[in-house]
Amino acid sequence: MTEEKLNELRQQDTNLRDAIWQDETGRPQMPADLNERLMQRVAAQKEKKPRRIIWPWIAAACVAGVLMIWLTPPKEAPTDVVAENKPKVEQPVMVDEPKAKEAESEALQPEETPIQVEKVKMPMSVPKHETKLLAQETPKVESPETPTTEEVHTDLAVAETAKPQPEPVMLTERDIPVTRPENYRYTPEELALMKKQANEAYLKWVELELEIAKQTMEQTALK
Amino acid sequence: MLERYGRAVFAQVARLVPSFEDAEEVYQDVFVKVFKNINMYDVEQSSLKTWVSHIAYNESISFLRHKTMPVIYYEDREGEAEKLSESEVEATFGHPNPETVQLIRAALKHLPPDERAIITMFYYEEMSLKEIAYVTESIPTTIASKLSRTRKKLCKIIKMLQS
């Protein structure tokens, strides 16, 4: 039905128009104070403190927190570098038995050289019976903090090729940190040195005993 | 604005919302919304009266939906009203008769709120189809067909009341 036709009908439908008209006029009128109440309500709403919207701040704080966690470098980073430098001390290295004996014999030679441990060149040999113990005590060395021997070797090789060769660092006994149980074990050189010193001490003790005996014999002879 | 459109808006709301107290509440809600969104009023789209009517209509329908009040009205499920001829409908509404007027008034109460609102906007407020379409968020052709259907429905209700 078109609008023109409907407009015509609007004029023609007198009964319907009258009915609606009567219906509308018969409705209860708007209360006189309704607008006044409305204005009071509007004024009351205006007076109300605008509620503080805090959820954007909470969301922003959450995002900032996540970003901080994301961007903060892991604490393990510096210790990783340290671990790369000294895994040789920590790792129980299996060395051939003849080599260990050779080192032992070298240490027993009379010329006294100060114990100078070269960081890279020092053979980390441990006697066979001790290596077993070490292996038992520290079986799981491949923790995420300490890389495996192969990784360390590769890392060191890469580092050595990349950087200019630094001068060999001379380590003394003081430099070896006694923080791990492996460091309580004596190296073959140390063992050899101790044996040598023990032998010397024993000889000196025997010499002293002989001296004392000689002295007492002379004293008794004089009496 | 309240003086100019207040009565018309209240009548429109009271037409849709049956309870007088609820109509007062909805009326206040309508004008609170009008004051809040007055910046959104577009002169080119509609007149201020139509825009306020649009808000009033939406508020009333929304109130009815949320209230879930039982509204009893006639529903022509079998399409019997559509079977009525146009001449029959014109005869019922066209010939002035006070008795028929009363019957129509009774029949209007059996219409659903939205149809009653449309027919009142057209016959009483004399709004154009375009304006009614704007108020009810519809299109003029839909309003035209709705008006035609409502006329026939009213006629059918009158016939039912007569019988």
Interface residues (C-beta under 8 A of the other chain):
Chain A: M1 T2 E3 L6 L9 R10 Q12 D13 T14 N15 L16 R17 D18 A19 I20 W21 Q22 D23 E24 R27 P28 Q29 M30 P31 L34 N35 R37 L38 R41 V42 Q45
Chain B: L2 E3 G6 R7 F10 A11 A14 R15 F20 E24 Y27 Q28 F31 V32 F35 E90 T92 F93 G94 H95 P96 N97 T100 V101 Q102 I104 R105 L108 I119 T120 F122 Y123 Y124 E126 S128 L129 P140 A144 S145 L147 S148 R151 L154
